[in-house]
Amino acid sequence: MEKSIESIWKEGFLQSDAMVAPKLNNLYNQKSIHIIDKFKRIFRINLNALVVFSFIVLIASFLVKLPVMGVLMFILFNVLVFVNKRLFKGLEKIDKNVSSYQYLKSFDTWMQNQIAVNVKMSRYIYPYIFMAMVSGFWFSSPMHESFDRVFGGYQPYIVFGIPVFWALGMLIALVVLGVFGGRIYKWDLNLVYGRVLKKLAELISDMEDLRAE
């Protein structure tokens, strides 16, 4: 019968012959439970919040007459939720028939893989968000009227109805966001999960120090 997470902790993070006081062993087990439960709770809240926010953005975009931006952002947020829900299912596949230390190490490996996937996606996500915003304004009637007034008399700088310098500026912004997308994601990740990830790393390090003694 497959073990629950709680039963894993009862076996301790060390092997049965490890010379560690039971109270210390229980302390680290409780810390492990707290860290993983906290991560799962935050992860689920963030995914649900993205779904809710996607609908808010979609509705608001139609109210302010920027439907293109709203639809594009709605698609992006829900794709992110779909991908990360599939990644989250991978957490349930971790072998529970191991000690709490081994499970925590497997959890850390899963976490690093999940971060790596999102870092790769971020190289496209942030440029996509930028283009969604630009497209939303570009296809809005007020923006077209403003461009006609500003650039209408400067035909040499207009190609296929698009201001050349404006287009170059957009291209540069897309390249920069693509290059630094991974770093931007890690900055966002640190804001949300920074404390949890730090505690996870510290706990694993402490456990390994004790196992080495």
C-alpha positions as CSV (number, residue, x, y, z in Angstrom):
1,M,0.0,0.0,0.0
2,E,1.4,3.4,-1.0
3,K,2.5,5.5,1.9
4,S,1.1,8.9,2.7
5,I,3.5,11.9,3.2
6,E,2.9,11.8,6.9
7,S,3.9,8.2,7.2
8,I,7.2,9.0,5.4
9,W,8.1,11.6,8.0
10,K,7.4,9.1,10.8
11,E,10.3,7.0,9.5
12,G,12.6,9.9,9.8
13,F,15.0,11.5,7.4
14,L,17.8,9.2,8.3
15,Q,18.3,5.5,8.1
16,S,17.2,3.4,11.1
17,D,20.8,3.0,12.3
18,A,21.5,6.8,12.4
19,M,22.6,8.1,15.8
20,V,20.4,11.2,16.1
21,A,18.2,12.1,19.0
22,P,14.5,11.4,18.3
23,K,13.4,14.9,19.3
24,L,15.8,16.4,16.7
25,N,14.6,13.9,14.1
26,N,11.0,14.9,14.7
27,L,11.9,18.6,14.6
28,Y,13.3,18.2,11.1
29,N,10.4,16.0,10.0
30,Q,7.9,18.7,11.1
31,K,9.9,21.4,9.3
32,S,9.7,19.2,6.1
33,I,6.0,18.8,6.3
34,H,5.5,22.6,6.9
35,I,7.7,23.6,3.9
36,I,6.1,21.2,1.4
37,D,2.5,21.9,2.6
38,K,3.2,25.7,2.4
39,F,4.6,25.4,-1.2
40,K,1.6,23.3,-2.3
41,R,-0.8,25.8,-0.8
42,I,0.8,28.9,-2.4
43,F,1.1,27.1,-5.7
44,R,-2.6,26.2,-5.8
45,I,-3.6,29.7,-4.7
46,N,-1.5,31.3,-7.5
47,L,-3.0,29.0,-10.2
48,N,-6.5,29.8,-9.1
49,A,-5.7,33.5,-8.9
50,L,-4.4,33.4,-12.5
51,V,-7.6,31.8,-13.7
52,V,-9.7,34.5,-11.9
53,F,-7.5,37.3,-13.1
54,S,-7.7,36.1,-16.7
55,F,-11.5,36.5,-16.7
56,I,-11.2,39.9,-15.0
57,V,-8.7,41.1,-17.7
58,L,-10.9,39.7,-20.4
59,I,-14.1,41.5,-19.2
60,A,-12.2,44.7,-18.4
61,S,-10.6,44.8,-21.9
62,F,-14.0,44.8,-23.6
63,L,-15.2,47.5,-21.2
64,V,-12.3,49.8,-22.1
65,K,-12.4,48.8,-25.8
66,L,-9.2,46.8,-25.9
67,P,-10.6,43.4,-26.7
68,V,-7.5,42.1,-28.6
69,M,-5.3,42.6,-25.6
70,G,-7.9,41.0,-23.3
71,V,-8.3,37.9,-25.5
72,L,-4.5,37.4,-25.9
73,M,-3.9,37.8,-22.2
74,F,-6.8,35.4,-21.4
75,I,-5.2,32.8,-23.6
76,L,-1.8,33.2,-22.1
77,F,-2.9,33.0,-18.4
78,N,-4.9,29.9,-19.0
79,V,-2.1,28.2,-21.0
80,L,0.2,28.9,-18.0
81,V,-2.3,27.4,-15.6
82,F,-2.6,24.3,-17.8
83,V,1.1,23.8,-18.1
84,N,1.8,24.3,-14.4
85,K,-1.1,22.0,-13.4
86,R,0.5,19.3,-15.5
87,L,3.8,19.9,-13.8
88,F,2.1,19.9,-10.4
89,K,0.8,16.4,-11.2
90,G,4.4,15.3,-11.5
91,L,4.8,16.0,-7.8
92,E,2.3,13.2,-7.0
93,K,4.4,10.7,-9.0
94,I,7.4,11.1,-6.6
95,D,8.0,7.8,-4.9
96,K,6.6,7.9,-1.4
97,N,8.1,4.6,-0.3
98,V,11.2,6.3,0.9
99,S,12.5,8.2,3.9
100,S,11.5,11.8,4.4
101,Y,15.0,13.0,3.5
102,Q,14.9,11.2,0.2
103,Y,11.4,12.5,-0.5
104,L,12.5,16.0,0.3
105,K,15.4,15.6,-2.2
106,S,13.0,14.3,-4.8
107,F,10.8,17.3,-4.1
108,D,13.7,19.7,-4.6
109,T,14.6,18.0,-7.9
110,W,11.0,18.4,-9.1
111,M,11.1,22.0,-8.0
112,Q,14.2,22.7,-10.0
113,N,12.7,21.0,-13.1
114,Q,9.5,23.0,-12.7
115,I,11.5,26.3,-12.5
116,A,13.6,25.3,-15.5
117,V,10.5,24.8,-17.6
118,N,9.0,28.1,-16.6
119,V,12.4,29.9,-17.2
120,K,12.3,28.6,-20.8
121,M,8.7,29.7,-21.3
122,S,9.4,33.1,-19.9
123,R,11.7,33.9,-22.8
124,Y,8.5,33.9,-24.9
125,I,5.9,34.9,-22.2
126,Y,7.2,38.4,-21.5
127,P,7.6,39.3,-25.2
128,Y,4.1,37.9,-25.7
129,I,2.7,40.0,-22.9
130,F,4.3,43.1,-24.4
131,M,2.9,42.3,-27.9
132,A,-0.5,41.7,-26.4
133,M,-0.5,45.1,-24.9
134,V,0.8,46.8,-28.0
135,S,-1.6,45.0,-30.2
136,G,-4.5,45.9,-27.9
137,F,-3.8,49.6,-28.2
138,W,-2.8,49.3,-31.9
139,F,-6.2,47.8,-32.9
140,S,-8.2,50.2,-30.8
141,S,-9.9,53.1,-32.7
142,P,-8.6,55.9,-30.4
143,M,-5.0,54.7,-31.0
144,H,-5.5,54.6,-34.8
145,E,-6.8,58.2,-34.7
146,S,-3.9,59.4,-32.7
147,F,-1.3,57.8,-35.0
148,D,-3.1,59.3,-38.0
149,R,-2.8,62.8,-36.5
150,V,0.8,62.3,-35.4
151,F,2.3,60.5,-38.3
152,G,-0.1,61.3,-41.1
153,G,2.1,64.1,-42.5
154,Y,5.3,62.1,-42.4
155,Q,4.9,59.5,-45.1
156,P,8.6,58.7,-45.5
157,Y,8.6,57.2,-42.0
158,I,5.5,55.1,-42.7
159,V,5.7,51.6,-44.2
160,F,2.5,49.7,-44.8
161,G,0.8,52.1,-42.4
162,I,3.3,51.4,-39.6
163,P,5.7,54.1,-38.3
164,V,9.2,52.8,-38.9
165,F,10.9,54.2,-35.7
166,W,8.0,53.0,-33.6
167,A,8.3,49.5,-35.1
168,L,12.0,49.4,-34.5
169,G,11.4,50.5,-30.9
170,M,9.0,47.6,-30.4
171,L,11.4,45.1,-32.0
172,I,14.2,46.2,-29.6
173,A,11.8,45.9,-26.6
174,L,10.9,42.3,-27.7
175,V,14.5,41.3,-28.1
176,V,15.4,42.7,-24.6
177,L,12.4,40.9,-23.0
178,G,13.3,37.7,-24.8
179,V,16.9,37.8,-23.6
180,F,16.0,38.8,-20.0
181,G,12.8,36.9,-19.7
182,G,14.3,34.1,-17.6
183,R,15.8,36.6,-15.2
184,I,12.5,38.4,-14.9
185,Y,10.8,35.2,-14.1
186,K,13.3,34.3,-11.4
187,W,12.8,37.7,-9.9
188,D,9.0,37.1,-9.8
189,L,9.6,33.6,-8.4
190,N,11.8,35.0,-5.6
191,L,9.0,37.4,-4.6
192,V,6.5,34.6,-4.3
193,Y,8.4,31.5,-3.3
194,G,11.7,33.0,-2.1
195,R,11.3,32.3,1.6
196,V,10.0,28.7,0.9
197,L,12.9,27.9,-1.4
198,K,15.4,29.3,1.0
199,K,14.1,27.2,3.9
200,L,14.0,24.1,1.7
201,A,17.7,24.6,0.7
202,E,18.6,25.2,4.4
203,L,16.7,22.2,5.6
204,I,18.3,19.8,3.1
205,S,21.7,21.2,3.9
206,D,21.2,20.7,7.6
207,M,20.0,17.1,7.0
208,E,23.0,16.3,4.9
209,D,25.3,17.7,7.5
210,L,23.7,15.5,10.2
211,R,23.9,12.4,7.9
212,A,27.6,13.1,7.3
213,E,28.4,13.1,11.0
